[in-house]
Each structure stands twice: as C-alpha cells, then as structure tokens.
Amino acid sequence: MTARLFVVEDDDDHRAALCDLMQAAGHQAQGFAGGAGAMAALTDPPDLILTDLRMPGMDGLALLRAVRGHHLDLPVILLTGHGDIGHAVQAIRAGADDFLEKPYDAAHLIAVVARALAARATRAEVTRLQQVLAERAEATILGQSHAISTLRDRIAALAPLDVDVLITGETGTGKELAARALHAGGSRATGPFVAINCAALPESMADLILFGHAAGAFPGAAAARAGKLEEASGGTLMLDEIEGMAPSVQAKLLRALQERSVERLGESGLRPLNLRVIATAKSDLRDATGFRKDLYYRLAGTGLRTPTLHEAGEDIPLIFRHYAVLAARRYGRGDPPVTWMFEQQLKRRAWPGNVRELKAAAEAHALGLFDLNPDSFRLPEGTLAERVAAFEAREIAAVLDRHRNNTLRAAETLGLPRRTLNDKMRRYGFTLSGLADQQDKTLP
C-alpha cells in the first residue's frame, strides 16, 4: 500500500534516514524539522505522520494532540530515544497509533506503518459502507398499503425503460425519492443524478446554470463551465417543481430537450446530450397557469403519481418507526418506544405535509422532542361492544388493503375462516363488488 507520509524529526541526519527508509518501502515521504511545519502543511493532509517525541518548540505529543483536535482520521506513530513509560501512556491516551523506542528495527517500523495504514483503510471502508447503508435506508420506499405497493410496482416497470417520466404528487409525498428509485433501477444507475429546483432557478441566471458558458463569455469567466444538463449526460436530470420555471426559460429548455443538445453561452456549436429526464410537479401541468403545453407533452413520456399519506394511512406507524430508528442511531440514542396507543394517535392525526412532515416528527421523537397531545386521541364513543366493533372494522380494512382486497389472504392473516371474514365484512358495510377478480381462482 503506497502512501504519503510526513516524517517529523529535528535531527537532520535521522530525518533523512527515515525518509529514505519509507521511500524504500514504497511510500512518498516528506520531511519536517518540527511539529509547527507539519501542522502548517496539513491543508493537504498525508496518510500517516511519523514523528519524534522530543523536539524543540512543538514536540511530538503536542503535534499529536493538535492533529486530533482537527478531527483528522490520521495515524500518528511516535518515536523516542528515551524509554519513558509515562510518555508512552500519554501518547496512547492522546490517540497515537503506536509508540516505538529508538533504536528500532527497520523491518519492524515498516510493519508498524503498514499495519497503521491498513487499519485506517479499514476504518474508511467501514465509514463508506455505513454511509451507503444510511443512504439506502433513507431512500427506501416504505409501506405495505395498496397505494405504496402500486407505486413500487409502477417504478419497477418504468425504471428499465429509458423514457422520460413526469411525477406528480403533493408536497412531501416523496417525488424525489421516486425519481431516485427510477434512476437506480435503470441502465443509467452508474451515471450522475442531477437535480434542479426549477422554482428557485433565477431567470437571469438560468442560461448559465442550465447550459453553461465558454471561457471569456462574460467578464470574470476565466474558465469554461458545463451547465446542469451537460453534467447529467450519461445519467438522469431531475427537474423538480417544473411548474415553477419561468416561461422564457421553458422555451429554451424545450429546445434543448427536443434536440438533446445544448449550446453554451459564448459558443456557436451544439454539444450532444445523452440523458433521461424526470420532472416533478405538485399538480397536473395541463392545468398549470403559464406552463407551455408543448413542454408538457415533451416531458410526459409517461406518468407516475405519488400517493398522499392519507392514502397510505396503514403505513404511518411503519414509516414513523423507520425514520425514528434512523435518527436515533445517527444521534447515538436508543430506539425510541412507539406504543400501540401512540400508533393510533399517529394514524388519526392529519399530516398535511405528508411523509416529509411525518419524518420530521419521527426524528424529533427520537430526540425526545415530539409529543402527541393525549387529548387528540379518542376511542369511538358508545358501549364497549361498539368500540371493539369499530377497532375490528379498522383492522379488517387495513389487512384487506395490504392484500389488495384478496379475502382469502386477508382471512389467513387474520386467522379467520373465509366465511367468517365475509360475514364480518357484510356486517361492517364493506362492499364485495369488484373483489371477485382478486380471489384465488383455485378455490370454490
């Protein structure tokens, strides 16, 4: 494993010998006569620091503490000509990776350096994998309701098709999440995913942001710069809140999407684009005031709608738990309790901000900052038998929704004979029309 090392030693001959040894081991070594010089060079940090303990000015222990104070995951190995157990204990407590006494065996020192570098590489890989898992967890489309299952099925069907998609849905229903799922499931998954908030796109800067510019195109443009459309080439361009884009910008975007090419400001030639476009809108663009019909038809290769949280009401506790646990782990806390009564309160509460609002509440709950008002939860009025019946009706409705109105599977989940379930459905006013095609054809 080749690495960049800082060798900090006030003795010129010893410093040169250490640099030669590390270079012979296949590393790049840069020498410093003191800790202050090494600290000044940390703007471009090395992979490891090898430092003497006793030096004038900033000694090795002070350098170690300064490095740790900068929160750098940087292995530090201290060398000393004095067999001082007290200093060794201090160094290890301060975060030193190892402590060697002079004279040391060259092969042993090389092995210690290799071990420290390998440990750092392992930590970096663990951090990377944790980040990947966290991103995947954040990007999971959760739910067992019919509405969410339908959304997942639709995404799975559209993702492999290299067609433009228009996603509509209320604020907080996960339109960007659906867009990312389409990107991840398609042939462009390894390419870039570039998102543009069209509602926040300044009209005066739109050309530069979307299409880029050549060097010298305007005062201060010392270097050429690609626009967002070029950056997305080979991957996916997400146009978020497309209905908020200014009409003058819509016309230029339409031309770029039709020709699948852009012309940078200050250039006379076209640059080809190879991208998939996913646009999102909070409402039907055909009814949006000031939105070009021709741009709508260009974007609407196929459509996708994200359901509201009300439509996926059965999934509210599941989604709440998911984000509460993620937040608890992120902040180093235990999994927050979510009782049955609390779940019922969550279901009964209105969530106008949809999943975004629910996620914020879950994260606050993980920190102990969210509390539903107990007075907001009310059991149905009436006798005990009437309350039990109301609860039973809600549970039957939730299980039927989960199994897409298949009464056979719902009966199995509820542990009821199918005839008993049908009787209860009639008693509670569930309609049986339209369910026949959902049943298991193998049974009478």
Stockholm file with secondary structure:
# STOCKHOLM 1.0

chainA/1-444         MTARLFVVEDDDDHRAALCDLMQAAGHQAQGFAGGAGAMAALTDPPDLILTDLRMPGMDGLALLRAVRGHHLDLPVILLTGHGDIGHAVQAIRAGADDFLEKPYDAAHLIAVVARALAARATRAEVTRLQQVLAERAEATILGQSHAISTLRDRIAALAPLDVDVLITGETGTGKELAARALHAGGSRATGPFVAINCAALPESMADLILFGHAAGAFPGAAAARAGKLEEASGGTLMLDEIEGMAPSVQAKLLRALQERSVERLGESGLRPLNLRVIATAKSDLRDATGFRKDLYYRLAGTGLRTPTLHEAGEDIPLIFRHYAVLAARRYGRGDPPVTWMFEQQLKRRAWPGNVRELKAAAEAHALGLFDLNPDSFRLPEGTLAERVAAFEAREIAAVLDRHRNNTLRAAETLGLPRRTLNDKMRRYGFTLSGLADQQDKTLP
#=GR chainA/1-444 SS CCCEEEEECSSHHHHHHHHHHHHHTTCEEEEESSHHHHHHGGGSCCSEEEEESCCSSSCHHHHHHHHHHTTCCCCEEEEESSCCHHHHHHHHHTTCSEEEESSCCHHHHHHHHHHHHHHHHHHHHHHHHHHHHHHHHHTCCCCCSHHHHHHHHHHHHHTTSCCCEEEECCTTSCHHHHHHHHHHTSTTTTSCEEEEEGGGCCGGGHHHHHHEECTTSSTTCCSCEECHHHHTTTSEEEEETGGGSCHHHHHHHHHHHHHTEECCBTCCSCEECCCEEEEEESSCGGGCTTCCHHHHHHHCSEEEECCCTTTTGGGHHHHHHHHHHHHHHHTTCCCCCCCHHHHHHHHHSCCTTHHHHHHHHHHHHHTTCCCCCGGGCCCCSSCHHHHHHHHHHHHHHHHHHHTTTCHHHHHHHHTCCHHHHHHHHHHTTCCCTTCGGGSCTTCC
#=GC SS_cons         CCCEEEEECSSHHHHHHHHHHHHHTTCEEEEESSHHHHHHGGGSCCSEEEEESCCSSSCHHHHHHHHHHTTCCCCEEEEESSCCHHHHHHHHHTTCSEEEESSCCHHHHHHHHHHHHHHHHHHHHHHHHHHHHHHHHHTCCCCCSHHHHHHHHHHHHHTTSCCCEEEECCTTSCHHHHHHHHHHTSTTTTSCEEEEEGGGCCGGGHHHHHHEECTTSSTTCCSCEECHHHHTTTSEEEEETGGGSCHHHHHHHHHHHHHTEECCBTCCSCEECCCEEEEEESSCGGGCTTCCHHHHHHHCSEEEECCCTTTTGGGHHHHHHHHHHHHHHHTTCCCCCCCHHHHHHHHHSCCTTHHHHHHHHHHHHHTTCCCCCGGGCCCCSSCHHHHHHHHHHHHHHHHHHHTTTCHHHHHHHHTCCHHHHHHHHHHTTCCCTTCGGGSCTTCC
//
